[in-house]
Amino acid sequence: MDYLKIVGNKKLSGEISISGAKNAALPLIACTILAKNETTINNLPNVADINTFLKLIKMLGGSFTKEKNSATIDTSTIDNTTATYDIVKTMRASILVLGPLLARFGHCEVSLPGGCAIGQRPVDLHLKALEQMGAKIEILQGYIKATAPNGLKGAKIVFDKVTVGGTENTVMAAALASGVTTIINAAKEPEIVQLCEVIASAGVKIEGIGTSKIIIEGTGGKLLDIKPFSVIPDRIEAGTYMCAAAITNQKLTIKDIVPAHLEAITSKLEEMNFEIDIKENELTIFPTSKILPVNIITTEFPGFPTDMQAQFMALATQAEGTSTIDERLFENRFMHASELSRLGAEIHINGNIATILGKKGSLTGTDVMATDLRASSALVLAALVASGETNIHRIYHLDRGYEDLEGKLLKIGADVKRLKES
């Protein structure tokens, strides 16, 4: 197993290019199940979750060829509609094959994802939506068994709460359904916008892309002709490196971004007294004389993303004053707080609210353990500014979502090494 050794307080400078968005790429790979043709996806991030999802496509009977950041996927040969526990347990996003498999084949079995380090994230909203479209759903021996022998039918679906995965599964299922599906209270994340745009460019009529009301006219089972496309930039990776510039109080340029996807993050950094120069597809963060504390409430897009909460907690340790983070989306998502405390941070947790007492230069390197993907990046950020040496263990979490993290950090002057546990 690998770990990262980081020596803090190095001068950072230069620029970082952002990879494709993992959270956009996963549903887009699932969406190839709806295609009658080979589908080429460019700007795929080279991270563990993408490789796992491609492996799942292969287990279902499809095939793919992959070269660097591009993959060509052929799902015309799929002859197995069971996503087994062995693969689903390693990645919750595997549930995204449920909608497209059911829509195309009329039946499938997908293992329940089970628990998650950052909370339960149940799939009941996914299942309820498919049932409203005419599917029969049973839970047997840990598997979702879904059948729709007469195909899925368009329906009006009102989500009780915003669900990204539920919206994605429903959009894909609706693309091949008969009739019109209206999704009320749909998630509006950029990743969902791209999924809808790719399906729409394949000939499916979709209205309301990017809004909370999406109307989809299905093809009645006719498979799609999906044209080659490139995955949008990863807004969470971009936000993480923006925080790297901020926590070290150095000038950095972040390239290959969509600034509109980063407005909530940019706004909070500006509140913390950072000047940010924004151009068409890049931005530059400048050092500040004083890092101010900040108050954050996580919410759905376009609000502040829960996936950036941990990174801002690390940043808040260097602010001059008291910051608060109110985590409204997931329970149990403050596990990084205890590891940041090992580095010297003063953080108090009360339910879903974290209070961080910031003080410049308060962190000292030690051994810490990653607990989930974004918690891992918070520890990397803290290590960049901690005095001495920090060893971050269990970095397989990082490898799930950050492409060449140490390579990108080395390029801007960080002292980081990937080593093997003894």
C-alpha positions in Angstrom: 0.0 0.0 0.0 1.3 3.5 -0.9 1.5 6.6 1.3 2.5 10.2 0.7 5.4 11.9 2.4 5.1 15.7 2.3 7.5 18.3 3.7 5.6 21.5 4.3 6.2 25.2 3.9 7.7 25.1 0.4 7.3 28.0 -2.0 4.7 27.1 -4.6 4.4 28.8 -8.0 3.4 28.2 -11.6 0.2 26.6 -13.0 -1.8 23.4 -12.7 -4.0 22.0 -15.5 -7.3 20.4 -14.4 -8.3 16.9 -15.6 -11.7 15.7 -16.7 -14.4 15.4 -14.0 -14.7 12.0 -12.4 -18.2 12.7 -11.3 -19.2 13.6 -14.9 -17.4 10.7 -16.5 -19.0 7.9 -14.4 -22.6 8.5 -15.5 -21.3 9.2 -19.1 -19.7 5.8 -19.2 -23.0 4.3 -17.9 -24.9 6.2 -20.6 -23.0 4.3 -23.3 -25.2 1.3 -22.4 -27.9 3.2 -24.3 -25.9 3.4 -27.5 -26.1 1.3 -30.6 -22.6 2.4 -31.7 -19.1 2.5 -30.3 -18.7 5.6 -28.2 -15.5 7.6 -27.8 -15.1 9.6 -24.6 -12.1 12.1 -24.4 -10.6 13.9 -21.4 -11.3 11.0 -19.1 -9.4 11.3 -15.9 -6.9 8.5 -15.3 -8.2 7.6 -11.8 -9.2 4.4 -10.1 -13.0 4.9 -10.2 -12.9 5.3 -14.0 -10.9 2.1 -14.4 -13.4 0.3 -12.1 -16.4 1.5 -14.1 -14.8 0.4 -17.3 -14.2 -3.0 -15.7 -17.9 -3.2 -14.9 -18.8 -2.5 -18.5 -16.5 -5.4 -19.5 -18.1 -7.7 -16.8 -21.5 -7.0 -18.4 -20.2 -8.2 -21.8 -19.1 -4.9 -23.3 -15.6 -4.0 -24.4 -13.4 -0.9 -24.5 -10.0 0.3 -25.6 -8.3 2.9 -23.5 -5.4 5.2 -24.4 -4.2 7.8 -21.9 -7.3 10.0 -21.4 -9.5 8.6 -24.1 -11.7 5.4 -24.2 -13.8 3.9 -26.9 -16.6 1.8 -25.5 -18.7 -0.8 -27.3 -21.8 -1.9 -25.4 -23.4 -3.7 -28.3 -22.2 -7.0 -27.1 -23.6 -6.7 -23.5 -25.1 -10.1 -22.6 -25.1 -9.9 -18.8 -27.3 -7.6 -16.8 -26.0 -8.3 -13.3 -23.7 -5.9 -11.5 -22.2 -8.0 -8.8 -21.4 -7.1 -5.2 -17.7 -7.7 -5.8 -17.5 -4.6 -8.0 -20.3 -2.5 -6.6 -18.8 -2.6 -3.1 -15.7 -0.8 -4.3 -17.6 2.0 -5.9 -21.1 3.3 -5.1 -21.4 4.9 -8.6 -21.9 1.4 -10.0 -25.6 1.9 -9.2 -25.7 4.2 -12.3 -25.9 1.1 -14.6 -29.4 0.4 -13.1 -31.4 2.9 -15.2 -29.7 2.2 -18.6 -29.7 -1.6 -18.2 -33.3 -1.7 -17.2 -34.3 0.7 -20.0 -32.5 -1.3 -22.7 -33.0 -4.9 -21.6 -36.2 -4.7 -19.5 -34.5 -6.5 -16.6 -31.3 -6.2 -14.5 -29.8 -7.1 -11.1 -27.6 -4.6 -9.3 -26.1 -5.2 -5.9 -27.1 -2.7 -3.2 -24.1 -0.4 -2.6 -24.3 -0.8 1.1 -22.9 1.8 3.5 -20.4 4.6 2.8 -17.8 6.3 4.9 -19.5 9.6 4.6 -23.1 8.5 5.2 -25.8 6.3 4.1 -26.8 7.9 0.8 -29.8 5.5 0.2 -30.9 4.6 -3.3 -34.6 4.6 -2.5 -35.2 7.7 -4.6 -33.7 5.9 -7.7 -36.0 2.9 -7.1 -39.1 4.9 -6.6 -38.6 6.9 -9.8 -38.1 3.6 -11.8 -41.2 2.1 -10.2 -43.2 5.2 -11.3 -42.0 4.5 -14.9 -43.5 1.0 -14.7 -40.6 -1.1 -13.3 -41.2 -3.8 -10.7 -38.5 -3.7 -8.1 -37.6 -6.4 -5.5 -34.7 -6.5 -3.0 -33.5 -10.0 -2.8 -30.3 -11.3 -1.1 -28.7 -7.8 -1.2 -29.6 -7.2 -4.9 -32.0 -4.9 -6.6 -33.9 -7.0 -9.0 -35.7 -4.8 -11.5 -38.0 -5.8 -14.4 -39.9 -3.9 -17.0 -41.1 -6.6 -19.5 -43.2 -4.1 -21.4 -40.5 -1.4 -21.3 -40.4 1.7 -19.2 -43.1 4.4 -19.7 -42.8 8.1 -19.3 -44.0 9.5 -16.0 -44.1 12.6 -13.8 -41.4 12.1 -11.1 -41.1 14.5 -8.2 -38.0 13.9 -6.0 -38.6 14.5 -2.3 -35.1 15.9 -2.1 -32.4 16.7 -4.6 -30.5 13.6 -5.7 -27.6 13.7 -8.1 -27.4 9.9 -8.7 -31.2 9.6 -8.7 -31.5 12.3 -11.4 -28.8 10.7 -13.5 -30.4 7.2 -13.4 -33.8 8.6 -14.2 -32.5 10.7 -17.1 -30.9 7.7 -18.6 -33.9 5.4 -18.1 -36.2 8.1 -19.6 -34.1 8.4 -22.7 -35.3 5.0 -23.9 -38.7 5.0 -22.3 -42.0 5.3 -24.2 -43.5 8.7 -23.9 -42.6 11.8 -21.9 -40.9 11.8 -18.5 -41.0 15.0 -16.4 -38.5 15.2 -13.5 -39.4 17.8 -10.8 -36.7 18.9 -8.3 -34.0 17.5 -10.5 -30.4 18.1 -9.5 -28.7 20.9 -11.5 -25.0 20.0 -11.2 -22.8 20.6 -14.2 -22.2 16.8 -14.4 -26.0 16.3 -15.0 -26.1 19.1 -17.5 -23.4 17.3 -19.6 -25.2 14.0 -19.3 -28.4 15.6 -20.7 -26.4 17.4 -23.4 -24.8 14.2 -24.6 -28.1 12.3 -24.7 -29.8 15.3 -26.4 -27.0 15.4 -29.1 -27.8 11.7 -29.7 -31.3 12.7 -30.8 -33.4 12.6 -27.6 -35.6 15.6 -27.1 -34.8 17.2 -23.7 -36.1 20.4 -22.3 -35.0 22.3 -19.2 -31.4 21.2 -19.1 -29.7 22.9 -16.2 -33.0 23.6 -14.4 -34.9 21.8 -11.6 -37.5 20.6 -14.2 -36.3 18.3 -16.9 -38.7 17.0 -19.6 -37.5 14.0 -21.7 -39.2 12.5 -24.7 -38.0 8.9 -24.8 -37.2 6.9 -27.9 -39.5 3.9 -27.0 -36.6 1.5 -26.8 -34.6 2.7 -29.9 -30.9 2.8 -29.1 -29.0 6.0 -29.4 -26.2 7.1 -31.7 -23.9 8.9 -29.3 -21.3 11.1 -30.9 -17.7 11.5 -29.5 -17.4 14.0 -26.7 -15.0 15.3 -24.1 -15.6 15.2 -20.3 -16.0 18.6 -18.6 -13.2 19.8 -16.3 -13.3 18.6 -12.7 -14.6 21.5 -10.6 -13.7 19.7 -7.3 -10.1 19.1 -8.4 -9.9 22.8 -9.5 -11.3 23.9 -6.1 -8.8 21.7 -4.3 -5.8 23.3 -6.0 -7.4 26.7 -5.5 -7.3 25.8 -1.8 -3.6 24.7 -2.2 -2.8 28.2 -3.4 -4.8 29.8 -0.6 -3.5 27.7 2.4 0.1 28.2 1.4 -0.7 31.9 0.5 1.1 31.6 -2.8 0.3 32.8 -6.3 -1.0 29.9 -8.6 -2.8 29.7 -11.9 -5.4 27.0 -12.4 -6.0 26.2 -16.1 -8.5 24.2 -18.1 -11.5 25.2 -16.0 -15.1 26.4 -16.5 -15.2 29.4 -14.2 -19.0 29.3 -13.9 -18.8 25.9 -12.3 -16.6 27.4 -9.5 -18.5 30.5 -8.5 -19.4 29.2 -5.0 -15.8 28.3 -4.3 -14.4 31.5 -5.8 -16.9 33.6 -3.7 -15.8 32.0 -0.4 -12.1 32.5 -1.2 -12.8 36.1 -2.0 -14.6 36.4 1.4 -11.3 35.0 2.9 -9.5 38.1 1.4 -8.0 36.4 -1.7 -7.8 38.3 -5.0 -8.7 36.1 -7.9 -8.2 37.0 -11.6 -10.7 35.1 -13.7 -10.3 34.6 -17.5 -12.2 32.5 -20.0 -10.8 29.1 -18.9 -8.3 29.8 -16.2 -7.9 31.8 -13.0 -5.1 33.0 -10.9 -5.1 33.3 -7.1 -2.9 35.9 -5.4 -1.4 35.9 -1.9 -3.1 38.0 0.8 -1.8 40.0 3.8 -4.4 38.4 6.1 -6.5 35.2 5.6 -10.0 36.0 7.0 -12.3 33.4 8.7 -15.3 32.1 6.8 -18.7 30.6 7.4 -19.8 27.8 5.0 -23.1 25.9 4.5 -23.0 23.0 2.1 -25.8 22.6 -0.3 -26.7 21.5 -3.8 -25.3 23.2 -6.9 -25.1 26.1 -7.5 -24.4 26.4 -3.7 -21.3 25.4 -1.9 -20.4 21.8 -2.7 -20.1 19.2 0.1 -17.1 17.8 -1.8 -15.1 21.0 -1.0 -16.0 21.1 2.7 -13.0 19.2 3.9 -10.5 21.3 1.9 -11.9 24.5 3.3 -11.7 23.1 6.8 -8.0 22.6 6.2 -7.7 26.2 4.8 -9.7 27.6 7.8 -6.9 26.4 10.2 -4.7 29.2 8.7 -7.3 32.0 8.9 -7.0 34.6 11.6 -10.2 33.9 13.6 -13.0 31.4 14.0 -14.7 29.8 11.0 -17.7 27.5 10.9 -18.8 24.8 8.5 -22.4 23.6 8.5 -22.6 20.2 6.6 -26.2 19.9 5.5 -26.0 17.0 2.9 -24.2 14.1 4.6 -23.9 12.8 8.1 -20.5 11.5 9.3 -18.6 13.7 7.0 -16.2 15.3 9.5 -13.9 12.3 10.0 -11.0 14.4 8.7 -11.4 16.7 11.6 -9.7 14.3 14.1 -6.8 13.8 11.6 -6.4 17.5 11.1 -6.3 17.8 14.9 -3.4 15.4 15.0 -1.6 18.0 12.9 -2.4 20.7 15.5 -5.7 22.1 14.3 -8.2 23.2 16.8 -11.6 22.0 15.6 -14.8 21.4 17.6 -17.6 19.4 16.2 -21.2 19.8 17.4 -23.6 17.6 15.3 -23.3 18.8 11.7 -21.5 22.0 12.5 -17.7 22.3 12.8 -16.0 25.3 14.4 -12.4 25.9 13.4 -10.2 28.2 15.5 -7.7 29.4 12.9 -4.1 30.5 13.6 -1.4 30.9 11.0 1.5 28.4 11.4 -0.5 26.2 13.8 0.1 22.9 12.1 3.0 20.5 12.6 3.7 17.4 10.5 2.9 13.9 11.8 1.4 10.6 10.6 -2.3 10.8 9.5 -4.8 8.5 7.8 -7.1 9.2 4.9 -10.7 8.2 5.6 -12.4 9.1 2.3 -11.6 10.8 -1.0 -12.1 14.5 -0.1 -10.8 14.0 3.5 -7.6 12.8 1.9 -7.2 16.0 -0.1 -7.7 18.0 3.1 -4.8 16.2 4.7 -2.6 16.9 1.6 -3.5 20.6 1.9 -2.7 20.7 5.6 0.6 18.9 5.0 1.6 21.6 2.5 1.6 24.2 5.2 2.5 22.1 8.2 6.1 22.5 9.6 8.2 19.4 9.1 7.2 16.1 7.6 3.7 14.6 7.2 3.0 11.0 6.2 -0.5 10.4 4.7 -1.6 6.8 4.8 -4.3 4.9 2.9 -4.0 7.2 -0.1 -5.9 4.7 -2.3 -8.8 7.1 -1.4 -7.0 9.9 -3.2 -6.3 7.7 -6.2 -10.0 7.2 -6.7 -10.5 10.8 -7.7 -7.3 12.8 -8.3 -5.2 12.2 -11.4 -1.4 12.4 -10.9 -1.8 14.5 -7.7 1.8 14.2 -6.6 3.0 15.0 -10.2 0.9 18.2 -10.3 2.1 19.3 -6.9 5.8 18.6 -7.7 5.4 20.7 -10.8 4.5 23.8 -8.7 7.3 23.2 -6.1 5.8 21.0 -3.4 8.0 18.4 -1.7 5.9 15.3 -2.0 6.9 11.6 -2.5 4.9 8.5 -3.0 6.3 5.6 -1.0 5.5 2.0 -0.1 4.4 1.1 3.4 7.0 -1.1 5.0 
